Amino acid sequence: MTEQEKQQYLEEYKKAKANGVPFFPDVVFKDVLVSGLIFLILLGLIVFVGVPLEDRANPADTSYIPRPEWYFLWIFQLLKYFPGSLEAVATVVLPTVGILLLLLLPFYDRSPRRHPRQRPLATGLMTLILVGMVGLTWQAVVTTPKPQAKVPQNPQVQAALLYNQNCAACHGSTVVVRTGADLHKIIAEGLSHEGMPAWGGNFTSDEIDLLVSYVSAPDGAELFRQNCGACHDLSLTPAGGADALRQIIAAGPKGEVHKDQDVADWGRLLNSKQINALVNFVLAEQPKKLYEYYCSSCHGNKLSVPRVKASQLRQIIRQGGKHRTMPAWKGKLSDEEIATLADYIADPNGPAAAKGKPLFEDRCSQCHGDRLPIDGSVESIRKVIAQGGPHETMPAWGEILSDDQIDALVQFILSPPSGAEEGRKLFEANCAGCHGKFGEGGPNPTRPGDIIHPISSADFLSTRDDQTIHSIIAQGQPNLGMVPFSIDNGGPLDDKQIDAIVAFMRTWESNPPVVPETKAYTPTPAISGEEIFARACAQCHGENGEGKTAPPLNAKEFLQKYNDAEIRRIIKKGIQGSSMWAWGDLGLLSDEQIDELVKYIRSWEPTAPSRPEMFEPANAALGDAKRGEQFFAQFCSGCHGRTGERQVSGIILRSPGLLQSLSDQQIVQQILEGGRQMPAFHSVLTRQQANDLLAYLRSWQPGYTPPTPAPTATPAATATPAAAGGVGFAQDVLPIFEAKCAGCDGEMG
């Protein structure tokens, strides 16, 4: 460049600099162009890369390790060098100093030079800061463990767990869904007139959708009827087994089997749960398929008719007719309610629908589902409802099924449980929800703080014979939250089914799937009684012995009733059949530690409050049935129905067999402590109010005469006579009671 050209360039530069660049549109255009380019880059990252989202925040998940985004990892690592009270230095002081230095930069850096080489101090300082940030970020990436990758749960499995944990206690294994019902709305908002709570605050929208899909999914027989029945009969037995059949269904019209046929695209229309249900139905044995296809829609999964002969059952199936017996509702429903029901059944869309439909759902849908029986005129319907008796009309299957098919049905219905295998299915359906699939026990899902002990251990099985286990299943242990399961006591199982469960449990004895861990809690020898109580006892008995899920220990009545020897023995030996562990026999506490614990409990005696309401006897004679009826309507009718005839958790409360099998103490304890999905009412009802409720329940039991209340024992009367040379409760009576009685009758009989 010549001197003249250089001079010309400088003059043009000075002229252009003097004129400047207009902000609009030049600068604005450049800003918009760059901003648009950055926006397109971000959009591309969102579409093609995405942002990995973690699970919802769960405070109960102690395995979660929080990690900030990558651009904050350096300060995350910096926190490790400022532990405890020094955290404020890393989180407040240092960032504040850095921001202030940047804000004051124009005031203390007045150098006219701009090139980095001409500013060694500033350049070196910034380079040091950047290297430090990069180094801290790298250290954070290397040293901080990544969050544990959670295995994604199968949606069908998750839906089944949600249903079993939250719905099965009241609804059983299946739910009858009325046509046109908005299940999502019902689950979210509840049904106040039927006692169903609103679950919108407990479940996310996605979880409610999972529940809706689970509840409304048709079973295998219905899927076969909808998708296969037009072309195939029940004799369909495809070759290749389950995998081949599953592939045929998933392929639909695209597969070789159904090529060029007018069939639905089942792979798109059916989810994996429905395809599995359809495969299981098609590959089932012929008698079972016949029952599920023709009978289960009315009779459920298994029809129990233990007193019917094969010839009688064959005739019933062949001829059909009226064969189901309904209870007489006269006296249980008012004349107005019976008339409303009859009008609604005769004309479901008539003026009686507003009152009749809820009444039908509350009183009749347990047996009838959403099917309205047809029985002639309004007058005849009213008569059937009032008087009960045979009324349900069954088709004459002899005109539809062959003799061989009817014989197969009779054999299936009357067939006894197939030993341990049938027992395994019954155990999973009725017992695994609380006891675990392998009888391993664990935290009680319905009673926080309560522990269900393993029933598959060698210790449990070797100390209980088959009849004892059968009795526990049949009669239940309501004081421990276990309801009766036998039909005679209002449960869902007959004697053969209970025997099958016992046979299945016996298969564990030779090779127990659970070996109890005997080192669940091992305090140091120097620990004090107060510390032992806080670690081992407070969870159930309360921090100061005031009682939570277990009785209070700091009450004057308790401390006067039991001497030190009795308390020591209970701690050491536990209470069989309850959540009270044998802390000494299991090696969890030494004799010295038990002595320290007894001393600590006894130290409450001088200031122990009197809590007679916690030790009042359970006796229907002490209650008022009229008041109890009001409590039942307020607290119990939502689940059990207004007259206790609704089936909940497999039992019908208004069952003479059930009430006769339970003592007053067992019923009151079940009311106050809850169990098996039933909430505890000890914070709502007093012992006297529980006795009122007991008196009302006993009023349902024919011929029941409440015992005369026993006089209240004085403290002196509860002293152990062992000191005088007589029979001591702790030394002589309690061991026998625990070994022979407490397993069924509870710790207090």
N, C-alpha and C positions, 0 to 999 in steps of 0.2 A: 504494500500500500504506500503510495507516494505521499509526500507532505501535504500536497493540495487535497488529495482524497481524504486524508485523515482530518484535515481542517473542515472539509465539507461535512463529514460524518458527525463531528462534534457539534457543528452548528445545527444540524438536523436533530440531533439528540436533545440539545438544549431547548430547541423549539418545541419538540414533542413533549419534553418534560414540563415545559411551561404550560402547554395546553392541557396535559393530563389525559386520563382515560375516563369517559363518562360512566358513572355507576350504573345507569340504566340507558341502554339495555346491555352494554358490554359485560360488566361485572356480574349482573344478575343472570345473564345467559350462561356464563361460565359456571356460576354456583349451581344453577338448575341442572346443567349438564352433568356436573360431577355428582350432585345429589342423586339424580336419576340413575347414574351408573352404579352408585353404592347401593341404592334400593334394589336394583336388578340383581346385584351380587347377593344381597341378603335374601331376596326371594328365592334365588336358586339354591342357596344353602338350606333354606327352610324346606323346599320341595324335595331336594335330592339327598340331603344329609339328615335334616331333622334334629330335634333336641330330645335327647333321652330323658324321659320322665321317670321318676322313682315312684314307689308305692305311696299311698296316703300316709301321712304322719301318724305314727302309732306310739304313744308314750310307753306302752307296755313292752315294746320290742327292745330288750336290752342288748341285742346283738348288733343293732344298727350303729354304724360309725359315720358321723356327719362329716362331709367334705364340701368345702366351698367350690365355686367355679374356678377354673384354672387361673384366671387373672387375679384372684385373691389368695392363691395358694402360698405366695411368699409371706404374706402377713399371718396366714394360718401357721406356717412353720416358725415364724418369729415368736409366736405366743409360747412355743415350747421353751424358749430361752428366758421367759419372764413368768415363772410359775406363781401360783397363789396370788398374794396381794400385789405382786409386781405386774399383773396383767394390764393394769391401767397405763403403765409406761408404754407398752406395745400398742395398745388399742386407742389411747387418747393423747398421751404426751408426744410421742414421736410423730404421728400423723399431723398433729396440730403444729408442731415446729416446722415440719416440711411445708405445710400449706402457707404458713406465715412467711417463710423464706421466699417462696415463689411470689407471694403478693408484694413483698418489699423489694423484689429484684430490681425494678426500675430505679429505686432510690439509692441502693448501695452499689449497683454495678453501672458506673457512668462511663465506662470505656467506649471510645468511638469505634474500636475495632470489632469486626464481625466474624472474621474467618476463624475456625476452630484452632488452627495452628498458632494464631496470634493471641489465643486466650488459654494458655496451658492450665491455669488453676481451675477455671470453670469447667473446661473440657475434662480434666482429670477427675474432678469431683463427680461430675455427672456420669462418667464412665464407671467410676467405682460404685455409684448407686445402682446403675443398671446391672453390673456384674453381680452385685449383692442380691438384687431382686431375682435375677435368673438363677443364681446358685441356690437361694432359698426355695424357689419354685421347684427346682430339680430335686432337692432334698425332700420336699414334701411329697413329690410323686413317688420317690423311691422308698421312703421310710413309712409312709402312712398306708396301712392295709386297705385294700379296696372293700367296699361294702359287699357282704356275702350275696352272691347271685342266688336269687330265689327261683326255684323251679316253678314255672307257671302251672297253676292248678287247672285241671280239666274243668271246664265250666259246668258240665253235668255233675261232676263230683262235688264242686263247690255248692251248686244248687241243692243237691241232696243233703249236704251237711247243714246248710241254712234251714232246710225244712225240718230235718230231724231234731235240730237243737231248739227251734223256736215254734214249730207248728204241730209236730206230731203228738205232743202231749194231749192236746185237745181234739185234734182232727183225726188222729190215728194214721194209718199208712196211706190212706187215700182221701181225697176231698171231692165231695159231690159239688160240681160247679153248675150253678143255674145258667140256663141259656141266656145269652146276651149280657151276662154280668161283667162289669169292668173290674177285672181282678186287680189291676195295678192300683186303681182308686180304692178298692176295698182294703187291700193290704196297707196302703199308705194312710188312709183315714180311719180305718176300723169300721166296726158295726156296733154302735153303742147299745142298740136294743137287743143284740144277741150276746153282749159281753165280750166282743172281740176288740182288743185294744188297737190303737193306731200305731203302726210300725214305721211311719215316715221319719220319725226322729231317731230310729235305731238303724235303719238300712239306708244305703245310698240308692239312687234311682237305678243304677246298674244291678244292684243286688235284688231289688224288687222285680226287675225284669227277669232275672234268673229264676226267682221263685215262681213268677207267672208261667214261664216256659215249663218249669218242672211240674207244677200243679196241673196245668192244662194239657200236658202231653198225653195222648191216648196210649192205652196198653197194647200189647202185642196182638191180642184177639181183635181189638177194634181196628188196628192198623191193617191186619190181614183182611178184615171185612171191607175196609175202604179202598185198599190198593190191589188186592189179589183175588178177592172173592168172586168177582165177575167172571174170571176164567178158571180158577182153581178151586177144588174142594179140599176138605181137611186131610185127605189122603196124600197130599203133596209131600213127597220126600226126596228132595233134590240130592244128587250125588255130589261128592266133593267136600262135604262137611261145612262148618260154619264160615270159614274163610272164603270158600268158593261162593257160597250163597250171599255173603256180604258184598262181594265184588259184583255179582249179578244185579243185586238191588242198586248198588251205587252207580253202576253203568247205565241202568235204565234203558231207554230206546237206543242208546249208542252201542250197547253190547250185542254180542252175537245171539244170545238167547231171545231177546225181545226186538231184534232188528226188524224194521219195517212194520212194527206193530204200534197201535195207538195206545201207548202207555205213558204215564207221567215220568218226568225226570226226577226220580226219587232221590238221586244223589244231591240234588239242589233243594228239594222240598223237605226232606227228612234230615234231622240232625243225627249225630252218632248214637245218642241214647235211643231214639226211635228205631233206627236201623237194628241196633242190638236187640231191642224188644221184639221186633218182627222176626229176626233170625232165631231167637230163643223160642218163640211160639211155633214157628214152622218145624223146627227140629225136635220139639218136645214129643213125648210119647203120646200115642193116639188118645188114651183116656183123658189125659190132662188137657189136650187140645180141645176135646169135645166139651169138657167142663168149662174151660175158660171161654169158649166161643158161645155156648148156649146158656150157661148157668151163672157165670161169675158176675154179670151185670146186675143181677138181683141178689145173689147169695154171697157175694164176696169171694175172696181168694180160696177159701176152704169151708165147705159146709159140714158142720158137725152134727150128726144125728145118731148118737151112740145107742139109743133105745129102739131104733127102727130095724126090722129084719129086712133081708135082701128082697124077699118076695113083696113085702109091703112097699118098699122104696121103688121097686120095678113097676108096681101098679100105679103109684103116684106119678112117676115120670111118664108112663104110657098114657094114662087117662087125664092127667092134669087136674084142673078144678081148684076149688077153694081148699087150701091146706095150711095156711099160716094163721096163727092165733095172735090176735091183737088184744091188749089189755082193755078192760072197760074204763072209759074216761069219765063216766058219770061219778060225781063226787070229787074228782080231781080238777075238772073244768066246770065253769058255771054253765047254766043252760044257754046263756047268751053267747058264750064262746063256742059251745057245741053247734049252735045254730049258725054262727058266723063261719065256722069251718065247713059245715055242710053246704052252705050257699056258695062258698068259694070253690069247693071241689066240683059242685054241679055246674058252675059258670065261672071259670077262672078270670074272665075279663069283665065280669059284672060289677055291680056296686059294692059287693063284699070283698073285693080284691084288696083294698087298702088295709083292712084289718085282718082279713083271712090269710093273706099270703105270709105275713110275719108269723102268724099263729101256726100255720102249717109248717113253716121252716123250723120253728122252735120245738113243736111237739111231734111232728110226723116224719120230717125229712131224714131222721136217723135211720129209719127202716125203708121209707119209700123213695129217698133221694129226691129228685125233681120230677118224679113220675106221679101224676095225679091219678089215683085209682078211679075207675069208672064203675059205679054200682047203682045205676038206676036213678030214681027220683030223689029229690032233696030229703023227703021224709025217710026213705030207706037208708040214705047215707047218714042222717042224723041218728037213726036207730043203731047202725053199725058202730058209730063212734061212741055212743053212750054205753052200749052193752058189750062191745068187743066181740071176741070169738073168731072163728074161721072167716076170712074175708078176701084174702089175696088170691086172685085167679091166675093159675099157671097154665100155659098152653098145653094141649094134648100132644106131647112129643112123639107118641106112637104113630102119628100121622106124618111125621117129618123124619124121624130117625129109624134106622133098621134095628132089628132085635139084637144084633151083635153090638151095635153102638150103644144101645140102652144097657146091655150087660156090662160093657166096658165102663159106662158112667157109674153104674151101681158099684162095681168093683173099686173104682177110684174113690168114690165118696165114702165107702165103708172100710177102705184099706187103712190099717193102723199105721202109725208113723214108722218109717223105715229106720228104726234104731238111731244110732249116733248121727247119721247123715241128716235125717230129718230134724234131730235135736239141734244140730249145728245151725240149720236155717231158722228154727224157732228161737234159739238163743240170740242170733244176730238180730232178729226182728223185735224181740221183747226185752232182752237183757243187756245187749252190748252197749246201748246208749249210756248206761250208768257204769257197768262193770268192765267195759272195754271188750274188744273183739276176742281177746285171749284171756279174759277174766283177770286182767292185770290191775284193775281198780284205778285209784288215783283221786285227784280232787273231785269232789261232788259238784257236778255242774249246776245243781239246784240249791245247794246249801254252802255258800262261801265259808271257807275255813274248815269244812268237814272233809274227812278223808275216807274213801271207800277202800277197804282192805282187799288184797287179792283173794279170789276164790278159786284160783287154779294152782295154788301152791300145794306142795305135799302136806304141809302142816294142816291146812284147812280140810283137804279131802280125806286125810287119814284119821281125823278126829270126828268125822260126821258120816253116819251110814246113809244109805239111799233113802230110807224112810224119813230121816231128819231133813235132808235136803229137799225131798218132795214136800214135806210139811211147810218148810220155810217158803218155798215157791208158791204153794197153794194158798197159805194163810197170810203170807207177807209179813213184814215187820214194820207196821206203820209208825212206830216210835222212832225208827231209823230212816223213815222216808220211803220204805218199800211197800207198795200196795199188794193186796192179794191178787193172784193170777188165775185161780181156779174158777170154773164156771159157777160152782156152788157158792162161792164167795163174791160173785159179781164180776169176775175176771173173764178173760177171753179164751182160756185154755182148759181142755178136758184132762182127765187123769192120764190118758195115753200120751198126750202131747207133753205133759210134765215129766212122765217117765222117760220120754225121748230126750228131753233136756238133761235129765240126770244121767242117762247113758252117755250123752256127749261129754258131760263134765268128767265122767269117770275115765274117758280116754286121756285126760291130762295126767292122771295119777302116776302112770309109769314113766312119763317124761314131762314133768311140769314145765309149761312155757314161761313161767315166772318164778324166779328165785328171789324172795324178798331181800332187799338190801338192809342189812342190820347195822349199817354205819351212817344212817341218815343224819344223826346228830350226836356228836361226841364232844361235850364240853370238857374243858381242861379241869384237872382235879381241884385246882385252887378257886374255882368259880363259886360265887356266893349263891345262896338260895334265891335271892331276888333276881340275879342274872339268869339262873336256870329257869325260873318262872317266866321271865320275859322272853326267853328264846324258845322254850318248849311248851308252855301252857297258855300264854296270853292270847295266842291266835284264836283259841276256842273259848277260854274262860274270861277274856278281857284283861286289859293291862293291869288293873288293880283287883282282879278276881270278881268283878261285878257281873260276869256272865255275858256271853254273846251267843254263839251257837251251842254252847254247853252250859250247864247250870252254874249259878254264882257260887263262889267258894268263900267270899268275904261276908256272907250273911250269918247273922247270929244263929239262925235256925240250923244251918248246915254245921257250924262249928260245935254246937251243943249236941248234935245228933251223932257225929262221928268222933271217936277218940283218935289219938295219934296212930295206934296200931292199925286201925281200920283204914285210915288215909294212906298210911305207908303201904299196906297190902294192895290197895286199889292202884296206886302209882306203879308198884312193882309188877303186879299180875295183869293189870288192865281190866277191861270189862269186855268179855267176849261178845261178839256180835254188834259192838258199838264202835264209835270212832275214838274211843279211849285206848291208846296203845299200852302194851305191857312194857313200860320203859325199863324195868329192871331185867326181866327175862330176855328181852331182845338185846341186852348189852348196851343200851343207850345211856343208862345212868347207873353209876355204882351205888352200893348201899350207903356210902358216906354222902353222896350227892342227894339221894332220896331223903336221908335224914335232914340235910340242910333245907331241902324243899319243904318238908313237913314243918320244920321250925319256922320257916318264913310264913307259911299259910297260918300256922297257929298264932303268929305275932299279930294278926289282924283282930283276934278275939276281943281285946279290951275295948276297941273302938268300932267293932263290927256293927253295921246298921241292921235293924230288924226288917226283914223282907218276907213277911208271912205269905204275901200274895204269890211268891215264887214256889212255895211249898204247900199251898192249899191242896187238899186231896181232890182228885178228879172223881166226881160223883154226880150222876144225873139228878139225884135227889136234892142236891144243893142248887140246882139251876131252875130257871123260869122258862118254860117252853115258849110262852108268848113272846118274851123278849128275844129268845133264841130264834124264833121265826123271823123277827125283824132283822137280826144280824145276818141270818142266812140270805134273806132277800137282798141285803146291802152288799155283802162281801162274797157270797158263794154262788148265787144263782147265775151269774154271768157265765161261768163255766159248766156248772152242774145242772143248770135248768132250774126253773122255779120250784119244781117238786122233786129234784134230785134224781130224775129218771134219765138224764142225758148221759151217754157213755163218755167218760173222760179217762185217758191213759189206760184204756182197757177195762175199766170198772164202772159199774153203775152204783152210785152212792145209795140210792133207795133200794137196797137189796137186803131182804131179811137175813140171808145167809151171811152176807158181809158184816152186817151190824152185829149178828149173833157171835161171829168169830172174833170180834174185837172187844177188848176191855175198855172201860171208861178212861183209864190212864192212857191207853194207846191212841184213842180218838182225840183226846185233849192234846196229847203231845204232837200228833200229826197237825192239828189246827195251829198250835203255837209255833212249832218248829218247821213245818212244811216238809217238802221232799218230793222227788220225782216230778219236777216241773211245777209243783204247787208252792206258792210263796209262803213264807213264814209270817204269821200274824201276831207274833209276840209284842211287836211295837204298836199294834193297833188295838188288840183285845187284851183285857185283863184276864186273870184266871177265872174270876167270877163270870165274866162274859163268855169265856170258853165253856164253862159249865152250863150257862144258859143255852148255848148252841148245842151242847151235848144233849141236854134235856129235850130239845126240839128233835134232834136226830133219833133219839131213843123213842120218841112218840110214834115213829114210823114202824117200830119193831113190834109185831103182834105179841100180845101177852107178856110184854116186858114189865117187870116190877123193879123199880130202882131200889138198891140196898139202903138200909138205914145208915145215915152218916155216923161214923165212929166218933167218939169223943176225942177232942184234941189232947194229944199226949203232952204232959209237962216235961221240961228238960230232965228232971230227975228220973222219969220213967224210961228215958232212952239210954241210960247208963248201961254199959256192958256188964253183965253179971259174972264175967269170967273171974274178976278179982275176988268174988265171994266163993269161988270154987264151982260155979255153975257152968252152963254152956255159953261160950263167948261167940258173939256174932262174927267178928273178924276171923277168929281162929277156927271155929267149927262150922258155922252155917254158911258164911259167904263163899268158901271154896266149893262146897257142894252146889250151891245155887248157880255160881258162875259156870261150872262144868256141865250141869244138867239142864238148867232152866233159862239162863240169860240169853242164850242164842236165839230163842224164839220169843220169850216173854219180856226182854229188855232188862236193863240194869235195875230198875225199880219194881219189876214184876208187873 
